[in-house]
Amino acid sequence: MKRVSVRPVSYAVVAILAVVAIWLTPSLEKKQVFPMEPVVVTRPGIEPADFMLSPLVVEASNTELVDTLAIAGVIHSSLYNALNESGVGVLPPSARHQLAWSLADIFEYKVDMSRDLMQGDKFHILVERLQKPNGAIIVNKILGARLGLANGHNPLEAIHFDSPAAVTSTGAGNGQYYDASGLSLRAAFLRAPVTFRRISSVFGLRKHPLFGQWRNHTGTDYAAAMGTPVRAIGDGVVIFAGVKGGYGNMIDIRHRNGMVSRYGHMRNFATGMHPGTRVAMGSTIGYVGMTGWATGPHLHFEIRVDGVAHDPKLALQSRSGEPIPANERALFQKMRAQTMASLTDVHLANVAE
């Protein structure tokens, strides 16, 4: 008996049902489409034309806006507070904060901002203000500055100067800061071994915080947060790196002129610090701590000449840097005259009238 396949029969039944379904489906009626006039909203006394709106065009730009700004003020408590008051309305808080530290960096070979500034000192600054496409305002560059110290004879000047020779050879500016006579402000030594600093004890006699009696303090203490980087004040060679009595973790660096700078109470040393290591000015050699005879986190800093401690403030009085090339001095003096003229008539913003 033969087996009959049911698959062809199934396909035939499905095809017949599909034809019947199509035949029984009613046809869709055509719908009429009526064009609509725009609806005009109006009210008595107002013409329809008053409701016509012009398209709003928003134009995006990636152009940065640059201008110059002169700021002047008098120091009453700190440089930062004075700049914060003088820059209100022309610079955002973040830019005023950065401006204070930028100014300190420019004069760091001449002035220790933590102890050389006094109440009544005056500053004048000419800055290049930049507004980015997103609206953010920053200080792009300090073009010039004048710092009048109450205990100084002549105001300190800093003029930003791009050497034409450097621009021609490299295609980009290599600006540096020079004093009024055209000597670079960059000297052989920094005036302070920490960037963010606050003096807690100056050179001379003081009552020892641990032993209670008056002792000769052979250096300067810089109170700073635990772990603050400590930097070498000048090029030199490490001659000691280890633990030494009340100094705790200490490093001695001998410089080319025979002077030795000493850094004590450090939490730990930077990698590679050991006798014989060569260090560059400004390089990190360790971190602020409170090892040895220390009552709180700070850096003890000394200058020694022939084994005798000297007041760092006097020993590090900055010597002049390299001069501007003779063939560029005329251009520099012209730029200096223009910069100082821009600062001469600036109003001291935070002086009580």
BELNORVEN-V182760 format. One line per field, one symbol per residue. ss: DSSP state (~ for helix, > for strand, _ for the rest). phi: phi as a letter, one per 20 degrees, with the letter a starting at -180 (. if undefined). burial: I if it has 9 or more other C-alpha atoms within 8 Angstrom, else O. Layout:
# BELNORVEN-V182760
ss = ???
phi = ???
burial = ???
This chain:
# BELNORVEN-V182760
ss = ______~~~~~~~~~~~~~~~~~~_______________________~~~~_____________>>>>>>>>>>____~~~~~~~~______~~~~~~~~~~~~~~_______________>>>>>>>>>>_____>>>>>>>>>>>>_______>>>>>>__~~~~~~~_____>>>____>>_____________>>>>__>>>>______>>>>__>>>>_____>>>____>>>>>>>>_~~~_>>>>>>>____>>>>>>>>>>________>>____>>>>>>________>>>>>>>>__>>>_~~~~_______>__~~~~~~~~~~~~~~~~~~~_________
phi = .eedfefffffffffffffffffefffeffeeddfdegedebbgncfgffefdefedddecdeeecbdbdcbacedcbffffffffefnccfgfffffffffffffefedcefecefcfofdcccdceecdfgenfdcefaeeabccdefededfedcdfcefgffffednbfcfcdcefenefffdfcfebecfecbfdbefpfbeffeenefcfeeacedfbfgnffddffafrcfdbbreblffmfccdcedfenfddcccmffaefgnebgofecdgnffdacgbbemeceafadeccccclndfcfgfefdgfefefefggfdffffffffffffffefdffffddff
burial = OOOOOOOOOOOOOOOOOOOOOOOOOOOOOOOOOOOOOOOOOOOOOOOIOOOOOOOOOOOOOOOOOOOOOIIIIIIIOOIIIIIIIIIIOOIIOOIIIOIIIOIIOIIIIIIIIOOOIIIIIIIIIIIIIIIIIOOOIIIOOIIIIIIIIOOOOOIIIIIIIIIOOIIOOOOOIOOOIIIIOIIIIIIIIIIOIIOOIIIOOIIOOIOIOOOOOOOOIIIIIIIIOIOIIIIIIIIIIIIIIOOOOOIIIIIIIIIOOOIIIIIIIIIIIIOOIIIOIOIIIIOIIIIIIIIIIIOOIIIIIIIIIOOOIIIIOOOIOIOIIOOIOOOIIOOIIOIIOOIIOIIOOIOIIIOOO
